[in-house]
Amino acid sequence: MASPSLQRGRISSAGSYYVVTTVTARRARLFVDTANAKEVIHWLRASDEQGRTESMAWVVMPDHIHWMFCLRDTPLSIVMRTFKSRSAKALNQLNGRQGTVWQPGYYDQLQRDERQLMAEATYILANPVRAGLATGMNSYPFAWCRWPPP
């Protein structure tokens, strides 16, 4: 369970855009494994398919994800709880293990306008480049964006 202090000021508003970041437990580099990264991507897409979110951009880094989406009718806390619990169960099953996959809680930022939305999408796509995992914003296999990079 996340600290109550993380809940203060948190707004969950259908139709609003959010960027969320969540980190693996103990910063384990689970997603250097292609199968694990693809499993997380499956659950990001499932959230869209099940009508909870409409993804704008995401990146699966070795030990965390950044995900930008438009929130539909499901509260933000339930979107994140569902994503983390389902992906954790699938990852544990895939790897024949048990235990915690994600750190408790997540960081979220409400996007206020289109300029901020584009800046955050660029940040998400450039994350692997800054980390030395890719040479360009379109060359990292575990990143996606609705819009072409600038």
C-alpha positions in Angstrom: 0.0 0.0 0.0 1.3 3.4 -0.9 2.0 6.0 1.8 -1.0 8.2 2.6 1.3 11.2 1.9 1.5 10.1 -1.8 -2.3 10.3 -2.0 -2.6 13.9 -0.9 -3.6 16.1 -3.8 -4.0 13.2 -6.2 -6.8 13.8 -8.7 -8.4 11.1 -10.8 -10.4 12.7 -13.5 -11.9 10.8 -16.5 -10.9 12.4 -19.8 -7.7 13.8 -18.3 -4.2 12.8 -19.4 -1.6 11.4 -17.0 2.0 10.3 -17.1 2.7 7.6 -14.6 6.0 6.1 -13.6 6.3 2.9 -11.6 9.5 1.0 -10.6 10.3 -2.6 -10.1 10.9 -3.9 -6.6 14.5 -3.3 -5.5 15.1 -1.7 -9.0 15.4 -5.3 -10.4 16.3 -5.1 -14.1 13.5 -7.4 -15.1 12.9 -5.9 -18.5 16.3 -6.5 -20.0 14.7 -9.8 -20.7 12.7 -9.4 -24.0 10.0 -11.8 -22.9 9.4 -9.8 -19.7 9.3 -6.5 -21.5 6.8 -7.9 -24.0 4.6 -9.2 -21.1 4.5 -5.7 -19.6 3.6 -4.2 -23.0 0.8 -6.8 -23.3 -0.7 -5.4 -20.0 -0.3 -1.8 -21.1 -2.3 -2.6 -24.2 -4.8 -4.7 -22.3 -5.7 -1.6 -20.2 -6.6 0.2 -23.5 -8.5 -2.9 -24.9 -10.5 -3.2 -21.7 -11.5 0.5 -21.8 -9.7 1.8 -18.8 -7.2 3.9 -20.6 -6.2 5.3 -24.0 -2.4 5.1 -24.3 -0.6 8.0 -25.9 3.0 6.8 -25.2 5.0 4.4 -23.1 8.5 3.0 -22.6 9.5 -0.1 -20.7 13.0 0.6 -19.3 15.1 -2.2 -17.6 13.7 -1.4 -14.1 10.7 1.0 -14.6 8.0 2.2 -17.0 6.7 5.5 -18.1 3.2 5.5 -19.4 1.1 8.4 -20.8 -2.6 7.8 -21.2 -6.0 9.4 -21.2 -8.0 8.1 -18.3 -11.4 6.7 -19.2 -14.1 6.0 -16.5 -11.9 3.8 -14.2 -10.2 5.7 -11.3 -6.4 6.2 -11.7 -5.7 4.1 -8.6 -7.7 1.1 -10.0 -6.0 1.4 -13.4 -2.6 1.2 -11.7 -3.5 -1.5 -9.2 -5.0 -3.6 -12.0 -2.0 -3.1 -14.3 0.5 -3.9 -11.6 -1.3 -6.9 -10.1 -2.0 -8.5 -13.5 1.4 -7.9 -14.9 3.1 -9.1 -11.7 1.1 -12.3 -11.7 2.0 -12.9 -15.4 5.7 -12.1 -14.9 5.9 -14.4 -11.9 4.3 -17.2 -13.9 6.5 -16.5 -16.9 9.6 -16.7 -14.8 8.5 -19.6 -12.5 8.8 -17.5 -9.4 6.8 -15.8 -6.7 7.2 -12.5 -5.0 7.0 -8.8 -5.4 7.5 -7.4 -8.9 6.7 -3.7 -8.4 7.5 -1.2 -5.7 4.5 0.1 -3.8 2.9 3.2 -5.2 3.6 5.1 -8.4 4.3 8.7 -9.4 1.7 10.4 -11.5 1.5 13.8 -13.2 -1.6 15.3 -14.6 -1.0 16.8 -18.0 -2.4 20.3 -18.2 -2.2 21.2 -21.9 -1.2 20.0 -25.3 2.3 21.6 -25.1 3.0 19.6 -21.9 1.6 16.5 -23.4 4.0 16.7 -26.4 7.0 17.5 -24.1 6.2 14.5 -21.9 5.8 12.2 -25.0 9.2 13.4 -26.2 10.7 12.8 -22.7 9.3 9.2 -22.7 10.6 8.4 -26.2 14.0 9.9 -25.4 14.4 8.0 -22.1 16.2 5.0 -23.7 18.5 7.3 -25.6 19.5 9.2 -22.4 20.1 5.8 -20.7 22.4 4.7 -23.6 20.0 1.9 -24.6 19.2 3.3 -28.0 20.8 5.6 -30.6 17.5 7.3 -31.6 14.0 7.8 -30.4 12.6 5.3 -32.9 15.3 2.6 -32.3 14.3 1.2 -28.9 12.0 -1.8 -29.3 10.1 -1.3 -26.0 8.8 2.2 -26.6 5.7 3.4 -28.4 4.1 6.8 -29.1 0.9 7.7 -30.8 2.6 10.7 -32.5 5.8 10.6 -34.5 8.9 12.0 -32.7 9.8 15.6 -33.4 
